[in-house]
């Protein structure tokens, strides 16, 4: 095998390694993004429930004051 062919194969292997590394990093980033989205969803639901409870309590007080 000549030197040029060996160099091409070595470059191809380096490119494959770089691609594999990039794919692993993307997979990790997607997992972390999923965790962030899940945490944000939980926080949103909690805040939405707190708001609903506060509004409900406020309207009950208003109703009681009117009567």
Rosetta blueprint (number, residue, H / E / L):
1 X L
2 X L
3 X H
4 X H
5 X H
6 X H
7 X H
8 X H
9 X H
10 X H
11 X H
12 X H
13 X H
14 X H
15 X H
16 X H
17 X H
18 X H
19 X H
20 X H
21 X H
22 X H
23 X H
24 X H
25 X H
26 X H
27 X H
28 X H
29 X H
30 X H
31 X H
32 X H
33 X H
34 X H
35 X H
36 X H
37 X H
38 X H
39 X H
40 X H
41 X H
42 X H
43 X H
44 X H
45 X H
46 X H
47 X H
48 X H
49 X H
50 X H
51 X H
52 X H
53 X H
54 X H
55 X H
56 X H
57 X H
58 X H
59 X H
60 X H
61 X H
62 X H
63 X H
64 X H
65 X H
66 X H
67 X L
